[in-house]
């Protein structure tokens, strides 16, 4: 009996001694500032070349469009890590990156310095999510972070709803995740891409994509080209395929796209891109389709193929490979290192062929 | 009751992530890891099937009883201690890497020793039970966690962000001559059968290890997944830069409408269960091996009350874990687990040879001591059904 009592006492004192351990090292939620997006720019000062801008959520109980409040803080420093540390002196609460899903690189930074040093910091931090969205801010990151969208309900949600089909499903918005950017930074035969964000009035406009070599921006595509890129590289749905005809413009709403790459060997490899697009006509001159259904499908396909080949050649001439043709070629040749050397040499002369198979399902409600 | 055997096979197959098998394989991905894998599959299957087949001849007996039966006493004790050492260090390594990962992703502000203390308290408690309870715990935890683990695995395999070209590039390196370290690492995936060394005590006369095909099928699947999925997500080059490879790979997945959108946290919780299982099993086995060195503790796999010695031995293991944690950092831990994986392979080889020898001796009727079991009763003295 006595021994059981001693044991119980021991157990109780042990469990009580555990209690304060949890309390002393954890900060409460009301003593934390949630960072909702972070931006990285270059500063003019050569001693402090990095400018970090953080958008911090001000929590409130109101939940309606336009009711989100945020605070934007900026700091220049010699590196990103130092800038974030120094920034803590500007705010009254501990910074918390666990909910930050938007990282904006300033366009100027990507043109001058590249993104590698910032990536080092992002990839190293344990609390930064691999599935964060990364993008380029045009003209700089801080202008994107300072935009206050009218439709925002939670601090920071307007920007991430536009990506990854979470909210809008725009066909010219390219979604890029942090882990994918890191993969593309190092991969042989696959180069980075980043969507370009511009702030317009009280909203964001994300309809262009920047193609990069391993460090810097090489090419920024127009919205039309971005849509073609997105359809062929990411199989994005809900896009349009438009073609001028003698009687007026013909627009097909695409509901399904499948694309597949094959690389035909030879002296100079030929990249064949097979695209299958299915959809219905959204706008067309009257009774055009019923006259020549098959012919129209073929014509649309040919038109799209020509446009795509133009784009692919434009990308190839910059010697970048956002589609991963090089990686595909390497995979076909068992990943031998000599093949990679050969591909690098041959890529500027590679030929492209696009075979588009368009299937029109209908004309909508009228003929 | 053969299902208990396969629970071990399957959970060790999934556990390979925590003893850093994938990162060892991936660091050799361009020089011989891929070609070592088929050899490891053959070797692992062979080891598993032959060993468990030989154990069929000795129902109700664990490895310590076989030593007692066929070997001189001093040799039996030495082999028992070797086995105990190998098992206990395996548990210690996993416990350390696990508490490290948890500390990094869940709560970096607490001291790593607190994580370790809580985890090892749970492990001491679980491992000091009797063999039968350990096996029941194993069944419950595995049934709870494996559906979600399989769900995550298939979510990863079917993800559109998985780059099959990168996987094909690495798979194409199968023409390189195989190298040794990845071979040793890959055979770990098949090591689940090693539980027969202790849990064979719980089998009854006429017991057969049926359905041995499960071992190559499941374990090869786990091996391929744990090697190729990180490559598919991080590409052939960047995958070499990561330290916490699988945690980072799980961070590439997203549950849009789940209450936690980072799959990482779900994954870490599930691997908490698996790590606890692993440590429970290894420490329990090591404890029983240590106990088998003296005559005071005859094997009693269904003992409801816990003898004090169980607590003492498991507490010693926990203290060793703290010592280990004090001396280690990430890189040293990686090195030690590499050494452990290599050493484990040779211990498995030794075990295989011994067990074949025992089976031959049994057939010839050569034994040092008579069969301790009465003809119709189990090893623990309870009348059979």
Contacts between the chains, C-beta under 8 A, distances in Angstrom:
chain1	res1	chain2	res2	distance
A	18	B	118	8.0
A	21	B	110	7.5
A	21	B	114	5.7
A	22	B	110	8.0
A	25	B	107	7.7
A	25	B	109	4.7
A	25	B	110	4.8
A	25	B	111	7.5
A	26	B	107	7.1
A	26	B	109	6.6
A	26	B	110	7.5
A	27	B	109	7.6
A	123	B	241	7.6
A	126	B	104	5.2
A	126	B	105	5.9
A	126	B	108	6.8
A	129	B	251	6.2
A	129	B	262	5.9
A	130	B	248	6.3
A	130	B	251	3.6
A	130	B	252	4.9
A	130	B	264	7.9
A	131	B	251	6.8
A	131	B	252	6.5
A	131	B	253	7.5
A	131	B	254	4.6
A	131	B	261	7.6
A	131	B	262	7.3
A	166	B	256	6.6
A	177	B	161	7.3
A	177	B	252	7.3
A	179	B	233	6.6
A	179	B	234	6.9
A	179	B	248	7.5
A	179	B	251	6.9
A	179	B	252	4.6
A	180	B	161	6.4
A	182	B	234	7.2
A	182	B	238	5.4
A	183	B	163	7.5
A	183	B	233	7.3
A	183	B	234	5.2
A	183	B	235	3.8
A	183	B	238	5.0
A	184	B	235	7.3
A	185	B	238	6.8
A	186	B	235	6.3
A	186	B	237	3.9
A	186	B	238	4.0
A	186	B	241	7.3
A	187	B	166	7.1
A	187	B	235	3.9
A	187	B	236	6.5
A	187	B	237	5.5
A	187	B	238	6.7
A	188	B	236	6.7
A	188	B	237	6.4
A	190	B	163	7.9
A	190	B	235	6.9
A	324	B	163	7.5
A	324	B	165	6.1
A	327	B	163	7.5
A	327	B	165	4.5
A	327	B	166	6.5
A	327	B	169	6.6
A	327	B	236	8.0
A	328	B	165	5.0
A	330	B	165	7.6
A	330	B	169	5.1
A	331	B	164	7.9
A	331	B	165	4.5
A	331	B	166	7.7
A	331	B	168	3.7
A	331	B	169	4.8
A	331	B	172	6.7
A	332	B	168	7.9
A	333	B	172	7.3
A	334	B	169	8.0
A	334	B	172	3.1
A	334	B	173	7.0
A	334	B	174	7.9
A	334	B	175	6.5
A	335	B	168	7.6
A	335	B	169	3.8
A	335	B	170	6.5
A	335	B	172	4.2
A	335	B	173	5.6
A	335	B	236	7.3
A	336	B	172	7.6
